[in-house]
Structure formats: C-alpha cells, structure tokens
C-alpha cells in the first residue's frame, strides 16, 4: 500500500449544541458545521470556525432541511428550487462567518434526513448541488449526490461511518433499527480502520451528537494512526 493510500481524513458534525466542540476540534481534520437549519446559530458557527481556523481544521457546511424541531432527521418533500435556495442560504451564512473567522467553507455535506434522501433521489441531490455552487461534496459512496457531482466535474469525497450500521445495499441503517448505532468506542475504532482501507473512502465520520463522541473520536484517531494512516485533511 502506498503512502497516498494510507492517508485518511477524520470528520465530525459540530456546532449542534450537543457535544464538546472544542475537544472534538482537537481530534478531527474536517468539521461539518451546522448552519442554523437543524441546529446552531451565528454565535456557535463563529466559535467553531474560529477554533477550526486556529487548529487548521477544514470547515464544511452541513446543510439540512429547515427542521430544528426534528434536528433535521424528519423526511421532507421539498421542491427542487426551494431546497436549492435553502442550501444556498446555509452555505452563504456559514461562508460570511467563516471568512470573518479567518477560514473558508471548503465543502458541503448534507445532514440527517437530507443526507439519506440524496443518496437515492436525483432531484433532491441536484438541488443540493445547485445551491452549493462549485464546492466539493462529501457523501455516501454510490449515492446520486456523488454521482451527479462527479458528472458535473466537482470534487467528491466519499465517506464511511464507523459508528453506524449499513444495509446490504450500502446505505445507512435507519436509526430505529437494531445495529443502526454503534456506541462502543473500541468497536467504532476497529470499523474506522477497516473503512479507511477501502479504496472508495477518503474520510471517516464520527457523529458529534452520539454519546461519548469525544472519547470515540479519540479512539478512532489513535487506531487509525496506530494502523499506519496519516490522519490529515482530504483537501491538502
């Protein structure tokens, strides 16, 4: 295996008000920042961006349905144009704050129900792309989102979820199903090393709203580095 193949990015969801953002930022290399639609606000976005800028952590816009009550996890049927406008609004809001904090928005990643929807819904995937300009896209391998982004000549960053269970079709198990959530840090760390070895995975994600997210992220980073991976931002 070459040096390039031993490189992996570690991302986490931040700015959601449910975890220790400062501690997670010391462990990850990319930060998916909530843009106010499912969680977060200007002050939270600014704090995360400032800390990320100081640590050299890459900032991305974690865009969502307008669903703060459901934390962005409730399926919604939204017209293409409206969804594109929602995405553009979120990216712009974070971009303004990121610039003032000394960094930039370097990618887009859907959150929650939208993430799952754009895996198999070409119209909603196209709306996310339309609303996010030319930003690189983080998403599930084999999803419509990454397929359409790649066709459009955009950078795609396939990711794996060591703290989630998968269906036989390569989709994430719905959260209410047995095995959907993996909370043991050691088990998540083992999964992360396996996923990082897949050719179609450039980043692994630790959910910031999961119990013990900081301890899990630390275990994942230690396991990756102990297995010979250089944990670095995908964007370098």
C-alpha positions as CSV (number, residue, x, y, z in Angstrom):
1,X,0.0,0.0,0.0
2,X,1.4,3.4,-1.0
3,X,1.7,6.5,1.2
4,X,-1.3,8.1,-0.5
5,X,-3.4,5.1,0.2
6,X,-2.5,5.4,3.9
7,X,-3.9,8.9,4.2
8,X,-7.4,9.5,5.7
9,X,-9.5,12.4,6.8
10,X,-11.5,12.4,10.0
11,X,-14.7,14.5,10.1
12,X,-17.3,15.2,12.7
13,X,-20.6,17.1,13.0
14,X,-20.1,20.3,15.0
15,X,-22.0,23.4,16.1
16,X,-25.1,21.4,17.0
17,X,-25.0,22.2,20.7
18,X,-24.9,18.6,21.9
19,X,-21.2,17.9,22.3
20,X,-17.8,19.4,23.3
21,X,-16.9,21.2,20.1
22,X,-13.6,22.4,21.3
23,X,-12.5,18.9,22.3
24,X,-13.6,17.4,19.1
25,X,-11.9,20.0,17.0
26,X,-8.6,19.0,18.6
27,X,-9.1,15.5,17.2
28,X,-10.7,15.8,13.7
29,X,-9.3,17.2,10.5
30,X,-12.6,18.4,9.0
31,X,-15.6,20.0,10.7
32,X,-19.2,19.7,9.3
33,X,-20.7,22.8,10.8
34,X,-24.4,23.1,11.4
35,X,-25.7,26.2,9.5
36,X,-28.8,27.0,11.6
37,X,-31.5,25.0,9.8
38,X,-31.3,21.9,12.0
39,X,-29.1,23.3,14.8
40,X,-26.6,26.1,15.6
41,X,-26.7,29.8,15.3
42,X,-24.3,32.7,14.3
43,X,-22.5,32.6,17.6
44,X,-22.0,28.9,17.6
45,X,-20.9,28.9,14.0
46,X,-18.4,31.7,14.7
47,X,-16.9,29.9,17.7
48,X,-16.4,26.7,15.8
49,X,-14.9,28.5,12.8
50,X,-12.5,30.5,14.9
51,X,-11.3,27.4,16.7
52,X,-11.1,25.4,13.5
53,X,-9.0,28.2,11.9
54,X,-6.6,28.2,14.8
55,X,-6.1,24.4,14.5
56,X,-6.0,24.1,10.8
57,X,-9.2,22.1,10.7
58,X,-11.1,22.3,7.3
59,X,-14.6,23.8,7.6
60,X,-17.6,22.5,5.6
61,X,-21.3,23.5,5.5
62,X,-23.5,20.8,6.9
63,X,-26.8,21.7,5.2
64,X,-30.2,20.4,6.2
65,X,-33.9,20.6,5.8
66,X,-35.4,23.5,7.7
67,X,-36.2,21.3,10.7
68,X,-34.8,22.5,14.1
69,X,-37.6,20.7,16.0
70,X,-36.7,17.4,14.4
71,X,-32.9,18.0,14.3
72,X,-33.1,17.6,10.6
73,X,-33.9,14.0,10.8
74,X,-37.5,14.1,9.6
75,X,-38.1,13.3,5.9
76,X,-39.5,16.2,4.0
77,X,-40.7,16.6,0.4
78,X,-39.3,19.9,-0.8
79,X,-39.4,21.3,-4.3
80,X,-36.1,21.4,-6.1
81,X,-35.9,25.2,-6.3
82,X,-36.9,25.7,-2.7
83,X,-34.3,23.2,-1.5
84,X,-31.6,24.8,-3.6
85,X,-32.4,28.1,-2.0
86,X,-32.3,26.6,1.4
87,X,-28.9,25.1,0.7
88,X,-27.6,28.4,-0.8
89,X,-28.8,30.3,2.3
90,X,-27.0,28.0,4.7
91,X,-23.7,28.0,2.7
92,X,-23.8,31.8,2.5
93,X,-24.5,32.2,6.2
94,X,-21.6,30.0,7.1
95,X,-19.3,31.5,4.5
96,X,-19.7,35.0,5.8
97,X,-18.9,33.8,9.4
98,X,-16.0,31.6,8.2
99,X,-14.4,34.5,6.3
100,X,-14.6,36.8,9.4
101,X,-13.0,34.0,11.5
102,X,-10.1,33.6,9.1
103,X,-11.1,30.5,7.2
104,X,-13.4,29.4,4.3
105,X,-16.1,27.0,3.6
106,X,-14.3,24.2,1.7
107,X,-17.1,21.7,1.1
108,X,-20.7,20.9,1.5
109,X,-22.3,17.8,3.3
110,X,-26.0,17.2,3.8
111,X,-27.2,16.3,7.2
112,X,-29.7,13.7,8.6
113,X,-32.8,13.0,6.5
114,X,-31.4,15.1,3.6
115,X,-28.2,13.0,3.6
116,X,-30.2,9.8,3.3
117,X,-32.6,11.3,0.7
118,X,-29.9,12.5,-1.7
119,X,-28.4,9.0,-1.8
120,X,-31.3,7.8,-3.9
121,X,-33.3,10.9,-5.0
122,X,-31.7,12.5,-8.1
123,X,-33.9,15.6,-7.9
124,X,-33.0,16.5,-4.3
125,X,-29.4,15.6,-5.0
126,X,-29.4,18.0,-7.9
127,X,-30.9,20.7,-5.7
128,X,-28.1,20.4,-3.1
129,X,-25.6,20.7,-5.9
130,X,-27.4,23.7,-7.4
131,X,-27.4,25.5,-4.1
132,X,-23.8,24.9,-3.2
133,X,-22.0,26.4,-6.2
134,X,-18.8,24.5,-7.1
135,X,-18.0,23.3,-3.6
136,X,-16.5,19.8,-3.2
137,X,-19.1,17.3,-1.9
138,X,-18.9,14.8,1.0
139,X,-21.3,12.0,0.7
140,X,-22.1,8.3,0.7
141,X,-20.2,6.1,-1.9
142,X,-22.6,5.1,-4.7
143,X,-25.1,7.9,-3.9
144,X,-26.8,10.0,-6.5
145,X,-25.3,13.0,-4.8
146,X,-21.7,12.0,-5.6
147,X,-22.5,10.6,-9.0
148,X,-24.1,13.8,-10.2
149,X,-21.4,15.9,-8.6
150,X,-18.7,13.9,-10.3
151,X,-20.5,14.2,-13.7
152,X,-20.5,18.0,-13.1
153,X,-16.7,17.9,-12.6
154,X,-16.9,18.7,-8.9
155,X,-14.6,17.2,-6.3
156,X,-16.2,14.3,-4.5
157,X,-15.2,12.9,-1.1
158,X,-16.7,9.5,-0.3
159,X,-17.1,8.8,3.4
160,X,-17.6,5.9,5.7
161,X,-19.4,5.8,9.0
162,X,-17.7,3.6,11.6
163,X,-20.3,4.4,14.2
164,X,-23.3,3.4,12.0
165,X,-24.6,0.1,10.7
166,X,-25.1,-0.5,7.0
167,X,-27.7,-2.2,4.9
168,X,-26.7,-4.9,2.3
169,X,-27.2,-2.2,-0.3
170,X,-24.5,0.1,1.2
171,X,-27.0,2.6,2.7
172,X,-27.1,3.6,6.4
173,X,-29.5,1.6,8.6
174,X,-32.4,3.7,9.8
175,X,-31.7,4.9,13.3
176,X,-34.6,3.0,14.9
177,X,-33.4,-0.4,13.6
178,X,-31.2,-2.8,15.6
179,X,-27.5,-2.3,14.9
180,X,-28.0,1.2,13.4
181,X,-25.9,2.9,16.1
182,X,-22.6,1.7,17.3
183,X,-21.6,3.3,20.6
184,X,-18.6,1.3,21.9
185,X,-15.5,3.4,21.1
186,X,-13.3,0.3,20.6
187,X,-15.8,-1.2,18.1
188,X,-16.1,2.2,16.3
189,X,-12.3,2.4,16.1
190,X,-12.0,-1.1,14.6
191,X,-14.6,-0.2,12.0
192,X,-12.8,3.1,11.2
193,X,-9.6,1.2,10.3
194,X,-11.5,-1.2,8.1
195,X,-13.3,1.6,6.3
196,X,-10.2,3.7,5.9
197,X,-8.7,0.8,4.0
198,X,-11.4,0.9,1.4
199,X,-10.3,2.5,-1.9
200,X,-13.6,4.4,-2.2
201,X,-13.4,6.1,1.2
202,X,-11.4,9.3,1.7
203,X,-12.9,10.3,5.1
204,X,-14.5,8.7,8.1
205,X,-17.1,10.4,10.2
206,X,-17.8,10.3,13.9
207,X,-21.2,11.7,14.8
208,X,-20.8,14.6,17.2
209,X,-24.2,14.0,18.7
210,X,-23.5,10.4,19.6
211,X,-22.9,9.5,23.3
212,X,-19.2,9.8,24.2
213,X,-18.4,11.4,20.9
214,X,-15.1,12.8,22.1
215,X,-13.9,9.5,23.5
216,X,-15.0,7.8,20.3
217,X,-13.2,10.3,18.1
218,X,-10.0,9.9,20.2
219,X,-10.2,6.1,20.0
220,X,-10.7,6.3,16.2
221,X,-7.8,8.7,15.7
222,X,-5.5,6.6,17.9
223,X,-6.5,3.4,16.0
224,X,-6.0,5.0,12.6
225,X,-2.6,6.3,13.4
226,X,-1.6,3.1,15.1
227,X,-2.5,1.3,11.9
228,X,-0.2,3.5,9.8
229,X,-2.7,6.0,8.5
230,X,-1.8,9.7,8.3
231,X,-4.8,11.5,9.6
232,X,-4.9,14.7,7.5
233,X,-7.5,16.8,5.7
234,X,-8.6,15.4,2.4
235,X,-8.2,18.8,0.8
236,X,-4.4,19.1,1.1
